[in-house]
Amino acid sequence: MRFLIGLAAVVSVAAQASFFPLAQVQPGMKGVGRTVFSGERIEEFGVEILGVLENAGPRQSLILARLSGGPLANTGVLQGMSGSPVYIDGRLLGAVAMAFSYSKEPIAAIRPIEDLLRAGRPAQPRPLRARARLDDSDLTRVFEPVQAIYAGGARLTDIATPMSFGGFTRSTVERFAPQLRALGFEPQQGLTGGGRLKPGLGKPSEIQPGSMISIQLLSGDMSVGADGTVTHVEGNRVYAFGHRLLSIGTTDLPFARSEVLALVPNLSTSFKISAPRQWMGTILEDRATGVVGELGRQARLVPVKISVRHTPQQGESRAGAAYEMQMVDDPLLSPLLLQMAVSNAVEATERTLGGATLRVRGRIEFMQGPSPLRIENSYSGDSSLASRASQAAAAPLAYAMQNASEQLRLKDVQLEIEAYEERRELQVAQVWTSRREVRPAEELEIVVVLAGPNGTELTRKARHRVPVGARPGLLYVTAADASTANTAEYRQYLDTAPRSATQLVGFLNGLRNNTSVYLRLWRPEANYTVGGMNLPSPPPSVGQILGRLEPPGTVQATALQGAKVAEYELDGAGMVVSGSKTVAVEIRE
């Protein structure tokens, strides 16, 4: 036992001796860095220490340095250099991590190796900055925006991470670019040789400090990869980037070794163009000071299939396209990647201007627990259809995974999008009843008129028998679209999700489809939901008790104005229905 303890102590001292401590750093010291400028060959560049920025971040210091050698005099600090190791006297000092935009010299901030090593320690679960809402179109708001240090009017920020898009249209990349840049990425459309990598994992010896790697978030017919450099290898453990990817904490993201195809000098920030070549392992931790992975470990990826079919008008032939990808399983990243993939599938296959209609159908399956999440809705208009269709698929997934991330693990995603080159939409134009006064046990006929373009009209009817014993007073009849009906009934879930995964997915699957019109008969009385169950018009004594309950508690009760008496769904003939109308009927004794 004493021998083992002594051996561990010797190993620990040897490991510490291979690192250059921050406390010994002095201005004027010279060192060398390692990175890839071309192909996969690791080259050295010069480093001159300028000083230490104490407490540049929470319990973090940075080492300011001037880089030299190779192409750096022409390019400055390159995007893709993040994580490039820097050595003094043969000992690892840290990773190139931050730079100034528009700087005339290649001046960078080095992340001390002590801070990067901390990224590999087990951490407590990170609380989400925000959770997705069902009406979210921007799924990046759950991530922390990139931080910056200001000096002399210049911004010292994390070196932007090149994010390469393969198989994506320019319009899709431009649409998401502002959101991605706010998170510290620099989108590059078409600048990748990726997509389908060699099967299997490469040899661990192929990854060395200074090697270029790409974290592959999406691969296949569409690919998305984030590029950076390896800082340190310790057995099968890999430390890289020197700053966060997205600071999402514990995760499961595959990475590949990459080849640098070219360097592109730029007035703002120059960058590397690289292509992933071989799967190598999995990133397990994404922290503020860097990413940590394991060589030889296979990440679990989620199959994604998206098909787009064009329904022809008379005389046209049927056309479309199918896309197959592998996507990471992460409650924050997966919905954003799905949103980008669906938007791209539509824009790559269908025209984006002029009147059209998109019908989105599909299912999202989970590893265990609840039934599949069903996706079904239609969208009609002259523009932004790709955006709305992608939101229809991604927002429910984000809402589900971010509110039950421990219980919901993705298994499979299959979506089918059907496109029509016409606006297939109807507006709730009129609603009336067969009588203005009604008595208990009598039947009431309700008529709804839906109006469309070019004078199109559709009439739908429903019959409602007033229950025996119904109290006298006003009964309201509202004919509404799905959005209005969903909001009226599920307002309590807009900010607070159901508590269990089964209940949450059940709620999402119960949302109404927008190709129908919904007749809601209601009375102006208190209506409560308790644990997701509807309790319309409870007795006054029960209402007083429920009204005093406030979350968090053992029971969550939410009061809604307007107790629903009955609801009828009327078919909209596959058209997108919008609008609402309300009439009142008086119940007499």
C-alpha positions as CSV (number, residue, x, y, z in Angstrom):
1,M,0.0,0.0,0.0
2,R,2.8,2.4,0.9
3,F,4.5,1.6,-2.4
4,L,1.3,2.5,-4.3
5,I,0.9,5.8,-2.4
6,G,4.5,6.7,-3.0
7,L,4.1,5.8,-6.7
8,A,1.0,8.0,-7.0
9,A,2.9,10.9,-5.4
10,V,5.8,10.5,-7.8
11,V,3.4,10.5,-10.8
12,S,1.6,13.6,-9.4
13,V,4.9,15.5,-9.0
14,A,6.0,14.4,-12.5
15,A,2.7,15.7,-14.0
16,Q,3.0,19.0,-12.2
17,A,6.6,19.4,-13.4
18,S,5.3,19.2,-17.0
19,F,3.2,22.4,-16.4
20,F,4.5,25.9,-16.2
21,P,2.7,27.6,-13.2
22,L,1.0,30.9,-13.6
23,A,2.8,32.3,-10.5
24,Q,6.2,32.1,-12.3
25,V,5.1,33.9,-15.4
26,Q,7.1,37.1,-16.1
27,P,6.9,39.7,-18.9
28,G,9.6,39.1,-21.6
29,M,9.6,35.3,-21.3
30,K,9.8,33.5,-24.6
31,G,8.0,30.3,-25.5
32,V,6.6,28.3,-28.4
33,G,3.1,27.4,-29.5
34,R,1.9,24.5,-31.6
35,T,-0.9,24.4,-34.2
36,V,-1.8,23.3,-37.7
37,F,-1.4,25.8,-40.5
38,S,-1.7,23.3,-43.4
39,G,-2.9,19.7,-43.7
40,E,-2.4,17.8,-40.5
41,R,1.2,18.8,-39.8
42,I,1.7,20.4,-36.4
43,E,4.0,23.5,-36.7
44,E,5.6,25.8,-34.1
45,F,5.2,29.5,-33.7
46,G,6.9,32.0,-31.4
47,V,5.4,33.4,-28.2
48,E,6.5,36.5,-26.2
49,I,4.9,37.1,-22.8
50,L,3.6,40.6,-22.3
51,G,2.1,40.3,-18.9
52,V,-0.7,38.7,-16.8
53,L,-4.3,40.0,-16.6
54,E,-5.2,39.3,-13.0
55,N,-8.9,38.4,-12.3
56,A,-9.9,38.9,-15.9
57,G,-12.9,36.6,-15.2
58,P,-14.4,35.0,-12.1
59,R,-11.4,33.5,-10.3
60,Q,-9.6,33.5,-13.7
61,S,-6.5,35.2,-15.0
62,L,-5.2,35.4,-18.5
63,I,-1.7,35.7,-19.9
64,L,-1.2,38.3,-22.6
65,A,1.3,37.4,-25.3
66,R,2.5,38.4,-28.8
67,L,2.6,35.6,-31.3
68,S,5.0,35.3,-34.2
69,G,6.3,33.0,-36.9
70,G,4.6,31.1,-39.7
71,P,1.8,33.0,-41.4
72,L,0.8,35.0,-38.3
73,A,2.4,38.2,-39.4
74,N,0.0,38.2,-42.3
75,T,-3.0,36.6,-40.8
76,G,-2.9,37.7,-37.1
77,V,-4.5,35.3,-34.6
78,L,-6.6,32.8,-36.6
79,Q,-10.1,31.4,-35.8
80,G,-9.5,27.7,-35.3
81,M,-6.3,28.4,-33.2
82,S,-8.4,28.2,-30.0
83,G,-6.6,25.7,-27.8
84,S,-3.2,25.9,-29.4
85,P,-0.8,24.9,-26.6
86,V,1.9,27.3,-25.5
87,Y,5.1,26.0,-23.8
88,I,7.9,27.7,-21.8
89,D,11.0,25.8,-21.2
90,G,9.3,22.7,-22.5
91,R,6.5,22.9,-19.9
92,L,2.9,23.6,-20.9
93,L,1.8,27.1,-19.9
94,G,-1.7,27.1,-21.4
95,A,-3.9,27.5,-24.4
96,V,-4.4,30.3,-26.9
97,A,-7.9,31.4,-26.1
98,M,-8.8,35.1,-26.7
99,A,-7.8,37.8,-29.2
100,F,-8.6,41.4,-30.3
101,S,-10.6,41.9,-33.5
102,Y,-9.0,44.3,-36.0
103,S,-5.7,44.1,-34.1
104,K,-2.7,45.1,-36.3
105,E,-0.5,42.5,-34.4
106,P,-1.1,38.9,-33.5
107,I,-1.7,39.5,-29.8
108,A,-3.6,36.8,-27.9
109,A,-4.6,35.9,-24.4
110,I,-3.5,32.5,-23.1
111,R,-5.7,30.5,-20.8
112,P,-3.5,29.0,-17.9
113,I,-3.4,25.3,-18.0
114,E,-4.6,25.2,-14.4
115,D,-7.9,26.7,-15.4
116,L,-8.3,24.3,-18.4
117,L,-7.6,21.3,-16.2
118,R,-10.5,22.3,-13.9
119,A,-12.9,21.8,-16.8
120,G,-12.3,18.1,-16.5
121,R,-13.5,17.8,-12.9
122,P,-17.0,16.6,-12.1
123,A,-19.4,19.6,-11.7
124,Q,-22.8,20.3,-10.3
125,P,-25.6,20.5,-12.9
126,R,-25.7,23.9,-14.5
127,P,-29.0,25.8,-14.1
128,L,-30.4,26.8,-17.5
129,R,-30.2,30.5,-18.3
130,A,-33.7,30.2,-19.7
131,R,-36.1,27.5,-20.9
132,A,-37.6,27.4,-24.3
133,R,-41.2,28.5,-24.7
134,L,-43.7,27.0,-27.2
135,D,-43.7,30.2,-29.1
136,D,-39.9,30.6,-29.3
137,S,-38.4,31.3,-32.7
138,D,-35.0,32.0,-31.2
139,L,-33.8,28.8,-29.5
140,T,-30.3,30.3,-28.8
141,R,-31.6,32.4,-26.0
142,V,-31.0,29.5,-23.6
143,F,-27.3,29.9,-24.1
144,E,-25.0,32.5,-22.4
145,P,-23.9,35.1,-24.9
146,V,-20.1,35.5,-25.4
147,Q,-18.3,37.6,-22.8
148,A,-15.8,40.3,-23.5
149,I,-13.0,42.3,-21.8
150,Y,-12.6,45.9,-22.8
151,A,-9.2,47.5,-23.0
152,G,-8.5,50.9,-24.7
153,G,-11.8,50.7,-26.6
154,A,-11.0,47.3,-28.0
155,R,-12.8,44.0,-27.2
156,L,-10.8,41.0,-26.0
157,T,-13.1,38.0,-26.6
158,D,-12.9,34.3,-27.0
159,I,-11.4,33.6,-30.5
160,A,-14.5,32.9,-32.6
161,T,-15.1,29.2,-33.2
162,P,-15.4,28.5,-36.9
163,M,-18.8,26.7,-37.5
164,S,-18.8,24.9,-40.8
165,F,-22.1,24.2,-42.6
166,G,-22.1,21.5,-45.2
167,G,-25.2,21.0,-47.4
168,F,-26.8,24.2,-46.2
169,T,-28.2,27.1,-48.4
170,R,-26.8,30.6,-48.0
171,S,-30.2,31.9,-46.9
172,T,-30.4,29.4,-44.0
173,V,-26.9,30.2,-42.8
174,E,-27.5,34.0,-43.0
175,R,-30.8,33.6,-41.1
176,F,-29.1,32.0,-38.1
177,A,-25.7,33.8,-38.4
178,P,-26.6,36.8,-36.1
179,Q,-27.7,34.4,-33.3
180,L,-24.6,32.2,-33.7
181,R,-22.2,35.1,-33.7
182,A,-23.7,36.3,-30.4
183,L,-22.7,33.0,-29.0
184,G,-19.1,33.2,-30.3
185,F,-19.3,31.2,-33.6
186,E,-18.4,32.3,-37.0
187,P,-20.6,30.5,-39.5
188,Q,-19.0,29.3,-42.7
189,Q,-21.4,28.1,-45.4
190,G,-20.0,25.4,-47.7
191,L,-16.5,25.6,-46.3
192,T,-16.2,22.0,-45.3
193,G,-15.3,18.7,-46.8
194,G,-17.3,17.0,-44.1
195,G,-20.6,15.3,-44.1
196,R,-19.9,11.6,-44.1
197,L,-16.7,10.6,-42.2
198,K,-14.9,7.2,-42.3
199,P,-16.7,4.7,-40.1
200,G,-15.1,3.6,-36.9
201,L,-12.7,5.5,-34.6
202,G,-9.1,6.5,-35.4
203,K,-6.1,5.6,-33.3
204,P,-5.6,7.7,-30.2
205,S,-1.9,8.4,-31.3
206,E,-3.3,10.4,-34.2
207,I,-4.3,13.2,-31.8
208,Q,-1.4,15.3,-30.3
209,P,-1.2,18.7,-28.6
210,G,-1.7,21.2,-31.5
211,S,-3.9,18.8,-33.6
212,M,-7.0,20.3,-35.3
213,I,-10.3,18.8,-34.3
214,S,-13.9,19.4,-35.2
215,I,-16.8,18.8,-32.9
216,Q,-19.5,17.3,-35.2
217,L,-22.9,18.4,-34.1
218,L,-24.7,17.2,-37.2
219,S,-23.4,14.8,-39.9
220,G,-24.8,13.3,-43.0
221,D,-26.6,15.0,-45.9
222,M,-26.3,18.2,-43.8
223,S,-23.3,18.7,-41.5
224,V,-22.4,21.2,-38.8
225,G,-19.0,21.2,-37.1
226,A,-17.2,23.5,-34.7
227,D,-13.4,23.6,-35.1
228,G,-10.6,24.1,-32.6
229,T,-7.2,22.9,-31.4
230,V,-6.1,20.3,-28.9
231,T,-4.2,21.7,-25.9
232,H,-3.2,18.7,-23.8
233,V,-3.5,14.9,-24.0
234,E,-3.4,12.8,-20.8
235,G,-3.9,9.1,-21.5
236,N,-7.2,9.0,-23.3
237,R,-8.3,12.4,-22.0
238,V,-8.2,15.4,-24.3
239,Y,-8.3,19.1,-23.3
240,A,-9.0,21.6,-26.1
241,F,-10.3,25.0,-27.2
242,G,-9.2,27.0,-24.1
243,H,-12.6,28.5,-24.0
244,R,-16.2,27.2,-24.1
245,L,-18.1,25.8,-27.0
246,L,-21.4,26.8,-25.5
247,S,-20.7,26.2,-21.8
248,I,-23.4,23.5,-21.6
249,G,-21.7,21.4,-19.0
250,T,-21.8,17.6,-19.1
251,T,-22.6,16.5,-22.6
252,D,-21.9,13.8,-25.3
253,L,-20.6,15.4,-28.5
254,P,-18.5,13.4,-31.1
255,F,-15.3,14.9,-32.4
256,A,-13.1,14.1,-35.4
257,R,-9.5,14.9,-36.3
258,S,-9.4,17.6,-39.1
259,E,-7.3,18.7,-42.0
260,V,-6.6,22.3,-42.6
261,L,-7.3,23.1,-46.3
262,A,-6.4,26.8,-46.3
263,L,-5.8,30.0,-44.3
264,V,-7.9,33.0,-45.2
265,P,-6.5,36.4,-44.1
266,N,-9.2,38.8,-43.1
267,L,-9.3,42.5,-41.9
268,S,-11.5,41.5,-38.9
269,T,-10.2,38.0,-37.9
270,S,-8.5,35.5,-40.2
271,F,-9.6,31.9,-40.1
272,K,-8.8,28.4,-41.0
273,I,-10.8,26.3,-43.5
274,S,-10.7,22.7,-42.4
275,A,-12.4,19.4,-43.1
276,P,-13.1,16.5,-40.7
277,R,-11.5,13.2,-41.7
278,Q,-11.9,10.6,-39.0
279,W,-14.0,10.1,-35.8
280,M,-11.7,10.1,-32.7
281,G,-13.8,10.3,-29.6
282,T,-16.4,12.2,-27.6
283,I,-16.5,15.6,-25.8
284,L,-17.8,15.0,-22.3
285,E,-17.5,18.4,-20.7
286,D,-18.1,21.9,-22.1
287,R,-17.1,24.6,-19.6
288,A,-16.2,28.2,-19.6
289,T,-12.5,27.5,-19.7
290,G,-12.4,24.7,-22.3
291,V,-13.8,21.4,-23.5
292,V,-12.7,17.9,-22.3
293,G,-13.1,14.7,-24.2
294,E,-12.2,11.1,-24.3
295,L,-10.4,9.4,-27.1
296,G,-11.8,6.1,-28.3
297,R,-15.3,6.7,-27.0
298,Q,-18.3,6.6,-29.3
299,A,-20.9,9.2,-28.9
300,R,-24.5,8.3,-29.1
301,L,-26.1,10.0,-32.1
302,V,-29.8,10.4,-33.1
303,P,-31.0,9.4,-36.6
304,V,-32.9,12.3,-38.2
305,K,-34.9,11.9,-41.5
306,I,-36.6,14.8,-43.2
307,S,-38.5,14.5,-46.4
308,V,-39.9,17.4,-48.4
309,R,-42.6,16.5,-51.0
310,H,-44.0,19.0,-53.5
311,T,-47.7,18.4,-54.3
312,P,-48.1,19.3,-57.9
313,Q,-50.8,21.3,-59.5
314,Q,-52.6,19.9,-62.5
315,G,-50.1,19.0,-65.3
316,E,-47.0,19.0,-63.0
317,S,-45.0,16.1,-61.9
318,R,-44.4,15.2,-58.2
319,A,-41.0,16.2,-56.8
320,G,-39.2,16.4,-53.5
321,A,-36.1,15.4,-51.6
322,A,-35.1,13.3,-48.6
323,Y,-32.3,14.0,-46.1
324,E,-30.7,11.7,-43.6
325,M,-28.5,12.9,-40.7
326,Q,-27.0,11.9,-37.4
327,M,-27.6,14.5,-34.6
328,V,-26.2,14.9,-31.1
329,D,-28.5,14.2,-28.2
330,D,-28.4,17.3,-26.0
331,P,-31.4,19.2,-24.5
332,L,-30.0,22.5,-25.6
333,L,-28.3,21.8,-28.9
334,S,-30.6,19.2,-30.5
335,P,-33.7,21.5,-30.9
336,L,-31.5,24.3,-32.4
337,L,-29.9,21.8,-34.9
338,L,-33.3,20.4,-35.8
339,Q,-34.6,23.9,-36.4
340,M,-31.7,24.7,-38.7
341,A,-32.0,21.4,-40.6
342,V,-35.8,21.7,-41.2
343,S,-35.4,25.3,-42.3
344,N,-32.6,24.3,-44.7
345,A,-34.6,21.3,-46.1
346,V,-37.5,23.6,-47.0
347,E,-35.3,26.4,-48.5
348,A,-33.2,23.9,-50.5
349,T,-36.3,22.2,-52.0
350,E,-39.0,24.8,-52.2
351,R,-39.3,28.3,-53.5
352,T,-39.3,30.8,-50.7
353,L,-41.3,33.6,-52.3
354,G,-44.9,33.7,-53.4
355,G,-48.1,32.2,-51.9
356,A,-47.6,28.7,-50.6
357,T,-48.6,26.3,-47.8
358,L,-46.5,23.8,-45.9
359,R,-47.8,20.9,-43.9
360,V,-45.5,19.5,-41.3
361,R,-46.0,16.0,-39.9
362,G,-43.9,13.6,-38.0
363,R,-42.9,12.0,-34.7
364,I,-40.0,12.3,-32.3
365,E,-39.3,9.2,-30.3
366,F,-37.6,8.9,-26.9
367,M,-35.4,6.1,-25.5
368,Q,-37.9,5.2,-22.8
369,G,-40.9,6.5,-20.9
370,P,-43.5,8.5,-22.7
371,S,-45.1,7.9,-26.1
372,P,-43.6,9.7,-29.2
373,L,-44.0,13.4,-29.5
374,R,-46.3,14.0,-32.5
375,I,-45.7,17.0,-34.8
376,E,-48.6,18.1,-37.1
377,N,-49.4,21.6,-38.3
378,S,-49.7,23.6,-41.4
379,Y,-48.5,27.1,-42.4
380,S,-49.6,29.4,-45.2
381,G,-48.5,32.7,-46.5
382,D,-46.2,34.6,-48.9
383,S,-42.9,34.4,-46.9
384,S,-41.1,33.1,-43.8
385,L,-42.7,29.6,-44.3
386,A,-39.4,27.8,-43.7
387,S,-38.9,29.7,-40.5
388,R,-42.4,28.9,-39.2
389,A,-42.2,25.2,-40.3
390,S,-38.8,24.8,-38.5
391,Q,-40.2,26.4,-35.4
392,A,-43.2,24.0,-35.5
393,A,-40.8,21.0,-35.2
394,A,-38.1,22.4,-32.9
395,A,-40.0,24.5,-30.3
396,P,-42.0,21.6,-28.9
397,L,-38.8,19.4,-28.7
398,A,-37.0,22.2,-26.9
399,Y,-39.9,22.7,-24.5
400,A,-40.0,19.0,-23.8
401,M,-36.3,18.3,-23.4
402,Q,-35.4,21.4,-21.4
403,N,-38.2,20.8,-18.9
404,A,-37.6,17.1,-18.5
405,S,-34.0,16.7,-19.6
406,E,-33.2,13.9,-17.1
407,Q,-36.2,11.8,-18.3
408,L,-36.2,12.4,-22.1
409,R,-33.4,11.1,-24.3
410,L,-33.9,11.2,-28.0
411,K,-34.1,8.0,-30.0
412,D,-35.3,9.0,-33.5
413,V,-36.7,12.0,-35.4
414,Q,-38.8,11.6,-38.6
415,L,-40.5,14.5,-40.3
416,E,-42.4,14.8,-43.5
417,I,-43.1,18.2,-45.1
418,E,-45.6,18.6,-47.9
419,A,-45.6,21.8,-49.9
420,Y,-48.4,23.3,-52.0
421,E,-47.8,26.2,-54.4
422,E,-50.9,28.0,-53.2
423,R,-52.2,29.7,-50.1
424,R,-54.5,27.2,-48.4
425,E,-56.1,29.3,-45.7
426,L,-59.4,30.2,-44.2
427,Q,-60.6,32.9,-41.8
428,V,-63.3,32.6,-39.2
429,A,-65.8,35.0,-40.8
430,Q,-69.1,34.4,-39.0
431,V,-70.6,32.4,-36.2
432,W,-74.3,32.2,-35.2
433,T,-76.7,30.0,-33.3
434,S,-80.2,28.7,-34.2
435,R,-81.7,30.6,-31.2
436,R,-80.7,33.4,-28.8
437,E,-82.4,31.8,-25.8
438,V,-82.3,28.2,-24.8
439,R,-83.6,26.1,-21.9
440,P,-82.0,23.0,-20.3
441,A,-82.5,19.8,-22.3
442,E,-83.0,21.8,-25.5
443,E,-80.7,21.5,-28.5
444,L,-78.7,24.4,-30.0
445,E,-77.4,24.4,-33.5
446,I,-74.2,26.4,-34.1
447,V,-73.1,27.5,-37.6
448,V,-69.6,28.7,-38.5
449,V,-68.6,30.3,-41.8
450,L,-65.0,30.1,-42.9
451,A,-63.9,32.5,-45.7
452,G,-61.0,32.0,-48.0
453,P,-59.3,33.8,-51.0
454,N,-61.2,34.4,-54.2
455,G,-64.6,34.3,-52.4
456,T,-64.2,30.7,-51.1
457,E,-66.6,29.9,-48.3
458,L,-66.9,26.8,-46.1
459,T,-69.8,26.2,-43.7
460,R,-69.5,23.9,-40.7
461,K,-72.2,23.0,-38.1
462,A,-72.4,21.5,-34.7
463,R,-75.2,20.6,-32.3
464,H,-75.1,21.1,-28.5
465,R,-77.7,19.9,-26.1
466,V,-77.9,22.0,-22.9
467,P,-77.6,19.7,-19.9
468,V,-80.5,19.2,-17.6
469,G,-80.0,21.4,-14.5
470,A,-77.9,24.0,-16.3
471,R,-77.9,27.2,-14.3
472,P,-79.6,30.3,-15.9
473,G,-77.3,32.9,-17.3
474,L,-75.1,33.6,-20.4
475,L,-73.4,30.9,-22.4
476,Y,-70.7,32.1,-24.7
477,V,-69.8,30.3,-28.0
478,T,-66.4,31.0,-29.4
479,A,-65.3,29.8,-32.8
480,A,-61.5,30.0,-32.8
481,D,-58.3,28.8,-34.5
482,A,-56.0,26.3,-32.8
483,S,-53.6,29.0,-31.4
484,T,-56.5,30.9,-29.7
485,A,-58.0,27.6,-28.3
486,N,-54.6,26.4,-27.1
487,T,-53.9,29.6,-25.3
488,A,-57.3,29.7,-23.6
489,E,-56.9,26.2,-22.2
490,Y,-53.2,25.9,-21.6
491,R,-52.1,29.3,-20.3
492,Q,-50.8,27.7,-17.2
493,Y,-48.2,25.9,-19.2
494,L,-46.7,28.9,-21.0
495,D,-44.3,29.6,-18.2
496,T,-44.5,26.5,-16.0
497,A,-44.3,23.1,-17.7
498,P,-46.0,19.9,-16.5
499,R,-44.1,18.1,-13.8
500,S,-43.5,14.6,-15.3
501,A,-42.2,13.7,-18.8
502,T,-45.3,11.6,-19.5
503,Q,-47.6,14.5,-18.6
504,L,-45.5,16.9,-20.6
505,V,-45.5,14.9,-23.8
506,G,-49.2,14.2,-23.3
507,F,-49.8,18.0,-23.1
508,L,-47.8,18.7,-26.2
509,N,-49.6,15.9,-28.1
510,G,-53.0,17.3,-27.0
511,L,-52.3,20.7,-28.6
512,R,-54.9,21.4,-31.3
513,N,-54.1,21.3,-35.0
514,N,-54.5,24.5,-37.0
515,T,-56.4,22.9,-39.9
516,S,-59.6,22.8,-37.8
517,V,-61.9,25.4,-36.2
518,Y,-62.7,24.8,-32.5
519,L,-66.1,25.7,-31.0
520,R,-65.6,26.4,-27.3
521,L,-68.7,26.8,-25.2
522,W,-67.9,28.5,-21.9
523,R,-69.4,30.5,-19.0
524,P,-67.8,33.6,-17.3
525,E,-66.9,31.6,-14.2
526,A,-63.7,30.5,-12.5
527,N,-62.0,27.5,-14.0
528,Y,-59.1,25.7,-12.3
529,T,-56.5,23.2,-13.4
530,V,-54.9,21.0,-10.8
531,G,-52.0,18.9,-11.8
532,G,-52.9,19.3,-15.4
533,M,-56.6,18.3,-14.9
534,N,-59.4,20.6,-15.7
535,L,-61.9,21.5,-13.0
536,P,-64.6,23.8,-14.4
537,S,-66.9,25.8,-12.2
538,P,-66.1,24.1,-8.8
539,P,-68.3,24.7,-5.8
540,P,-67.6,28.0,-4.0
541,S,-66.0,26.3,-1.0
542,V,-63.6,24.3,-3.3
543,G,-62.8,27.4,-5.4
544,Q,-61.8,29.3,-2.2
545,I,-59.3,26.5,-1.3
546,L,-57.9,26.2,-4.8
547,G,-57.5,30.0,-5.0
548,R,-55.2,30.0,-2.0
549,L,-52.8,27.4,-3.4
550,E,-49.6,28.9,-4.9
551,P,-46.7,27.0,-6.6
552,P,-44.4,25.6,-5.5
553,G,-46.5,23.2,-3.4
554,T,-47.8,19.7,-3.3
555,V,-50.6,20.8,-5.7
556,Q,-50.4,23.5,-8.3
557,A,-53.7,25.2,-9.0
558,T,-54.1,27.8,-11.8
559,A,-57.3,29.9,-12.2
560,L,-58.5,30.7,-15.7
561,Q,-61.3,33.0,-16.5
562,G,-64.0,31.2,-18.5
563,A,-65.1,27.7,-17.5
564,K,-65.3,25.5,-20.6
565,V,-68.6,23.7,-20.8
566,A,-68.0,21.8,-24.1
567,E,-65.8,21.8,-27.2
568,Y,-66.3,20.7,-30.7
569,E,-63.7,20.3,-33.5
570,L,-64.9,21.2,-37.0
571,D,-62.8,20.1,-40.0
572,G,-61.2,22.9,-42.1
573,A,-60.7,20.7,-45.2
574,G,-56.9,20.8,-44.8
575,M,-56.8,24.6,-44.9
576,V,-55.0,26.7,-42.3
577,V,-57.7,28.3,-40.1
578,S,-57.1,31.6,-38.3
579,G,-59.2,34.2,-36.4
580,S,-62.0,33.9,-33.8
581,K,-65.6,35.1,-33.3
582,T,-67.8,34.9,-30.2
583,V,-71.6,35.1,-29.7
584,A,-73.7,34.7,-26.6
585,V,-76.8,32.7,-25.8
586,E,-78.9,33.1,-22.7
587,I,-80.0,30.0,-20.8
588,R,-83.5,30.4,-19.3
589,E,-85.1,28.4,-16.6
